[in-house]
Amino acid sequence: MNAWTTLRDRTRDGVGQRIAVILAALGTGALAAFSHPPFGLLIPGLLAYPALMILAERAGSTRSAFWRGWLGGFAYFFISCWWVAEAFLVNPEAHAWMAPFAASLLPAGLALFWAGACALYRRFHGPGTARVLLFAGLFAGSEWLRGTILTGFPWNPAGAAWEAGSAASQWAAWIGVYGLGALTVLGAAALAPVMLARGRQTIVAAGVGLALLIALPAVGMMRLVGAQDARTDTVVRLVQANIEQQAKWSPENFAAVVRSYVDLSAAAPEALGRPDVVIWPEGALPALFDEVFAPESWVGPVIARGFQPGQTLIMGQSRAYAGPDGQARYANSVIALSSLGAGGFRVLGTYDKHHLVPFGEYLPAGSLMSALGIRSLVHVPSDFAPGPEPRPLDLPGLPRVQPLICYESLFPGMTPDGADRPAWIVNPSNDAWYGPTSGPLQNFNLSGFRAIEEGLPMARATPTGVSAMIDPYGRAVDGRRLMSGEQGVIDVRLPAALDPTLYSRTGDLPALLLIGFSLLAGWLGARRRA
């Protein structure tokens, strides 16, 4: 009886410990996720990284560290990305059954990057404070890989916990969001050794980590203090018609959608005078460009009446074209048009989206996925075809512009530098897919980091979501934003571009050097103390 009681108590203790570890790992990921918009709980989010390091270090095996990291990553990405399920509810008859899989399988896959970093840390870390460098290097390296391999999905990297436009976010102009993330995790993880054991070295490490976290906004503030507010003579109008994705594709709403965009485009100008360029969001009208402006269509003439001769319309619109084999291809495009008044429009330039959304705009392994009943979310007869590498458009009377369509603004380094460097970025987006969730707010925050990295303003227009002109420091110009559920226009003089930033010239190289140094120093520290 005594032996049975002892076994029962030990079993209970073991189960209780496992449950405690599972909850701790999930809680760690949740804390890190809550540092991003709309929550903004930065300090609890920073404390998640030393907690994750301790969980991995105290794991009984590399395998256990892997699963602890995976649980933390799953919680992080589930909270960060749950809104993807909303897109599958726009057309529930066709796609609703996929929503639970999207909401669970995406974070399950992304969590493997956290799991790998934790497992490697458990396998190679040493006893000294240099192990902080190893953890930060592994975690930051996994972040870079997540944004790069298998087409990449750089949603909410650690560096984006600092709100775009804030003082600390200015580091992205030098080392990009991945470099900022590496420094952030390094500073926070330096608190882990002192949480485990008090001693001179651990206290010094914690002090250095705190100093680094304080230095990030302090140094960034110096850049903001000297911030320029130069504006060009180009007046830009951003149009947000407040049209939900479900409503847009109802045939009975088509005429009302067209009128909404035309009326807002033609609305009396604000104090700045007549807009030189009007920007409509991605997929503004629920039809192909070729259909909208077909000679027999009533839509083109109605749109033309909303513009004056010489005005430019930049619209996000899908279009059809003939491929090399003569078969129809479809592209998610930005099309720049010059108004001829009642005479219609002249096409000035076209940009086809290069970086498409997997499962949203095309199906990886399409034949297999189709056999399983999985369909992409596009409203065209087949998947979108990717366009060529991004190149700016030279439009008469306007500064050179680089279009990046929606999802593309997540990816650092897509804007050309050197002789091809544009003066601004236009980002027609479609946040309406995700409704009034956290998705549009996080998307807007991530877009701000592209403006900081490149030193370029970004004009962002959505059907409903977050529309704003973002200055080269990642801030909404004049503090003006159109949020989800709001209809209106923003008229603003286009901010002037800054000189090329270090990041725009070198890309991710500084971040990768920082990650490499952390890995090497952490590994050497582990060997020296082994």
N, C-alpha and C positions, 0 to 999 in steps of 0.2 A: 504493500500500500504506500509506504514511504517513497519507494523507487518510482511508482507511478505518479505520485504527487510532484516529485522533483522533475520528472520528464514533462509533465503537464505545465509546470511553472516555467520551465525553460522554453517550451514551445510557445507559450503565451508571450514571454519576453522577446523571443525571436520574431514572432509575427508583429508584435508592437514596434520593434525597432525597424522592421522593413516598412511598415506603414508610415512611421515617422520620417524615414529617409525619402519615401515616395512623395509625401506631402512637402517636405523641405525642397526637393528638387523642383516639383511643380510650382511651389511658391516662389522659388528663385527666378524661374523663367517669367512668371507673372509680374513680379516686381520690375524686372528689366523692361517688359512690354509696356508697363504703365508709365515709363519715362517719356514715351512718345505721345504725340497729339492723339486724342484731345485731352489726355489726362495731365501730362506735363509734370509727373512726380519724379523730378530729376534725382534728388538725393536718395530716396529709396531705390530707384533704378540703378544708381551707381553702386550701392551696397550689394546689389545682386551679384556682381562679378567676384568680389572676394568670397561671397558665400558659395558660388559655383566652384571656385578654385578649392575651397576647403572640402566640399563634397567629393570632388574628384580625388583629392589627395588622401582623404580618409577612407576611400573605397577599399574593400578587401582585395580587389583584383582589377586588372585592366578591363576585364569584361564588366565588372560592376560599375566602374567609372564610366564606361561607354553608356550603360543604361541610365545612369544618373544624368549624364549630359543630355541624353536623348529626351528624358522626361522634362528637363528644364527647357530644352529647345522646343519641344512640342507645345508646352504652355505658352512660351514666348510667341511662337508663330501662329498658334490658334487665336490668341488675343489680337495679334497684329493683323491677321489675314482672314478673320472669320467672315468679313464682308464679301469675300468672293462668292459666297453662296447666293448673295442677292442677285448677281448677274444671271444665275440659272433659274430665277423665279420671274424674270421678265416675260419669258414665253413658257409658262409652267407646263403646258400640255406636252411640249417637246423636251424640256430640259430639267424640270423640277426634280426628277428622280436622281439626277446627278449632283444636286446641291449638297446632300450630306457627305458624299464622297469627296467633293471639292473642298469642303470645310475641314475634313479630317485627313485626307491623304496628302494635301499640300503641306500642312504643318508637319505631318509624319515624315515626309521626305526631307524637308528643309532641316528638321531637327537632327538629321544624320551629321550635319556639319558641326553642330555643338557636340554631338556624341564623339565624333572623331577627334576633336580637339581635346576633350576631357580624357579620352582613352590614351592618347599619345602623352598627355601631361602625366598621367598616372604611371605610365611606363618609363618615362625618362627623367622625371624631376629628381632633384637632389634635396638635401636637408637645409641648405643655406638660403639667404634672402634672394639670391640670384634666380631662384625658381620662379619668382614673380615675372621676370623677363621672359622665361620660357612659356609660362601660361599666357601672358599677353601676346607674345609672338604667335603661338599656336591659335589662339582665339581670333586674332586679327587676320591671320593667314586664312583661316576657315571662312571669315567674312568675305575676303577678296575672292576666294574660290567660289563661294556661293553666288557672287555677282558676276561670275565669268564663265564657268563651265556649264555645259549643257544649255546653252543660250543665256544662262544667268537669270537670277531673280534677286536683284539688290534691294529688296524692300526692307526698310527700317534697319539699316546697318547701325552699329553701336554709336557711331559719330553723329547720327541724325537725332539722337536724344537731345542734343543741344538745338534749340529751335533755330531754324534758318533765319538769318538776320540778327541773331543775338551776337554778343561779343565773341564768345567762344567759337561760334560757327565760322568766323572769318579765317580761321586756320585752314579751311578748305581751299582758300585761294592759293595756299602754298603747298599743302600736302594732300589735298582732296579729302573727301569724307572718310575714306578708308584710313588714311593717316591720322585724321582726327580721332577716329574710333580706336586706333592702336594706342594713342597717347591716353585716351580716356580710360580704356580698360587697364592700361599699365598703372595709371595713377590710382585707380580704385582698387585693383588687385593688390597693391602694395600694403593695404590694410590687413590682408589675410594673415601674414606671419605673426603680427602682434596680437591677433585674435586667438592664435593657437598657443603662443608662448611669449612671455614678457622677457625681454633682454635688450641689451644695448643695440644690437644689430637690428632687431625687429622694430624697436622704437625709431631708430634712424630711418629704416625703410618706410615706415608709416609716415614719418615727417616729410620725407622726399615725395611720397605719393600725394600727400595733401598739398604740398607746395606746387606740384605739377598741376593738380586740379584747379588750384587758385590761379596759376599762371595762364591757363588756357583762356579764361575770360579777360584777365588783366592785359595780356598781350594783344588779344583780339580787339579790346577796347581802343587801343592805340590806333588801330586801323580805322575804326569808326570815328574817332575824334577827328581824323584828317579826311573823312569821307567827303567826296565831291557830290554836289547836287546839280551838276550841269545838265541842262535839257537841250534837245535839238529843236528845230523848228517843225518837225514832223508831228502832227496831231493824230493820235491813234484812238479809235473808238472800239471798245470791247463790248460785244453783245452777248447778254445772257437772257434767253427767252423763258427760262424756268419751265422747261418741258420735260416731263418724266419719260423714261425710256418706254414704258408700257404704252403711254398715250401717243407717243410719236408714231408708232407703227400701226395705229388704228386708221384704216382708210378714211373713215368719216372725219378724222382730225387733220387730214393733210392740208386742206385749204387754210385752216386756222393756224397751223404751224408756219406755213409760208407767210401769212399776213403778220404773224408775231415778229418774225425776223425782219420783214420789210418795214413795218411800222417803227420798230426800234432803230433800225439803220437810218431811217429818214427823219427821226425825231429832231426837233429844233436843237441846234448845237448849243453847247454850254459857252461859257465866257471865252473859251479858247478859239472859237470860230469853227468853221466847217472842217470835219475830220478829213485828213488826207487819205487815210486807210481805215477800213472797217473790217473787223475780224469776227468771223463766225466760227463756232466750235466744230469739233470733229463730228462727222456725220450729221451736220445740221439738219438737212432735209432727208426724209425717209424715201429716197429714190436715188437712182444712179445719176451722175452728172450729165450723162448723155441724154437721159430722159428729160431732165429738168430743162435743158437748153436745146431740146430738139425743135426744129422749125415749127412743128405742128403743136407744140406744147403751149399752154396758156401761162405756165409758171415763169418762164424767162422774161416775157414782157412785163409781168407784174413786179418781178424783182428789179428790173431796169428802172421802173418808175420811182423806186426808192433811192436812187443814186443820181448825182449830178455828173456831168461830163468831167472827166479827169480824175474822179475819185477811184480808188482801188478797193476792191473787195478781195480779201483772202479768206477762203472758205474751206472747211474740212468736208470732203465729200468722197464717197466711193465712186469708182468709175470703171468702165469696161474698155478693154482694148484687145486687139488681135495679137496672139503670141506668134512665135516663129513658125509653128505648125499650122497657123491659121485658126486655131481654136481660141475661143473667148477666154481671156484672163481678167481677173478683177483685182483692183488695187484700192487700198485705203489711202487717199491722197489729200494733199493740200494744193488747191488751184488758185492762182492769182489772176484776177480779172480787172481790166480797166473799163470803166463805164463810158459808153458812147451816148449816154442820155437815153432818149426814147429809142435809139437805134440798137440798143442792146449792149453787149460786152465784147471785148477782145481778150482772148487768153494771153496772159503775159508769161506764165511759167507754171510748171507742175512739179510737185515733189511726191513720190510714192513712198509710203512708209517702208523703212528698211527692216526694222526690228519688230517683228510681229509677235502677238501674244499667243503662246501655245494654248491650244484648246479653245481660245476665244476667237482667234482669227485664222488659225490653221490647226490641223491635227497632226502631231508627230506620229510617225508610223500610221499614216492615214488609212491604209487598206485594213490593217488589223483593228484599229479603233472603230472604223465603220462597221466591221463585222460584229463587234461587240455592242453595237447600237449607240456608240458615242458620236455626237455631232458637235461641230464647232458652233459658235454663237452668231456667226455672221449672217446678215440678211441678204445675201447674194447667193446665186445658184451653186457656187463652189467656194473653196477656201480662197482667201486673199493670197496673191503672189507677192513676195518681197521685192521691194525696189532696190536700186543700187545704193552704194555707200552714200551717206548724207553729203550733199554739196549745197552751198548757199544759192539763193536766187537773186539775180540782179534785176530789179524792177525799176522802171523809169520813175524818176522823181522821189525815190525812197532809198534810204540806206540799205545796203546789202543785208539780207535776212536769211537766217537758217531755220527752216521748219523742222520741228521735232513733234511728232504726233503722239499725244497721250503717253502711253507706256514708254516711249523712247526717252522721255525726260527722267526716267529712273536711272539711266545708265550714264555714269561719268565718262567724259572723253569723247562723246559723239559729235561734238562741234569742231570743225576743222580749225587749224591754226595756221600761222604763216600768211602767205599771200592769199589764201582762201578764207581768212578769218572774216566772219560777218560782223556787222555793227549791232545786231540784236538777234534774239531768238523768238520765234513765234511758236506757241505751244497750244494748238487746238486740241482740246481734250474732251472726253465724254464721261464725266463723273456720274452722269445720270444712271449708268449701269448699277451703281452701288447705293443709290438712294441716300437718305440722311444718316449714314453710318459714319464710322471713323475713317473709312477709306478715302473719301475726298480730302479730308483735312490732312491726312498723312501724305497723300499724293502732292498736295500743294506744298507741304514742308519739304519734301524731297526735291521738287522742282526748284525751290529756292536755293538749294545747294548747287544746282547746275549753274545758276546765275553767278554765285560766289566763285565757283571754280573757274569759270571762264572770264569773269569780269565783264559780263554782258547783261543788259536788261533782257527780261523775258516777258512777252505779252501772252497771257494765259486766258483762254476763253472756253467756257463749258456751257452745255445746255442748262444745267443746274448743278451746282457744286461749289467750287471756289474759283471765281474769275477775278483777275487782278493784273496790274502791271507790276512786275517785280524788278527792283533796281539791281545794279551789279553787286550790291551788298546783301542781297537776299530778302529785302524788306518790301512790303507792299507800298507802292508810291502813294504818298499823301495819306497812308493808312487806309486806303479805300479797297474794299473787297465786296464782291457779291457772293453771298453764301447760299447754301442749299435752300431752295424754296423762295429765293428772291429773284425778281425780274427787273431788268434795267440795263443801263449802259454805263460805262466808265469812259469819259473822255480825258485824255492825258497827253501831255507832251512827252515824246519818247526820250527817256534818259540817255545821256551820252555814254558810249562804251568807255571803259577804263583801258589803260595800257594792258597788254597781255600779261596775265598772271604767271607766276611760276608754274602753277598746275597746268595752265593751258599750253605751256611750252614743253613740259616734261611728262605730263600725264601721271600715271600711278607710280612712276619710278621712285620718287621720294618715299612714298608709303611702303613700297616693296623693300627699299633699302632699310627703312626703320624696322619693318617686320623681320627682315633677314638678320639685322644686328641683334634684335631681341632674342631670336632663336639661337643664334651662335653664342651670345653671351650667357644665356640660360643653360645651354647644353654644356659649355665649358665649365660653368660654375658647378653643374651637377657632377661632372667627371672629376673636378679637382677635389670635391668633398666625398667622392665615393669611397 
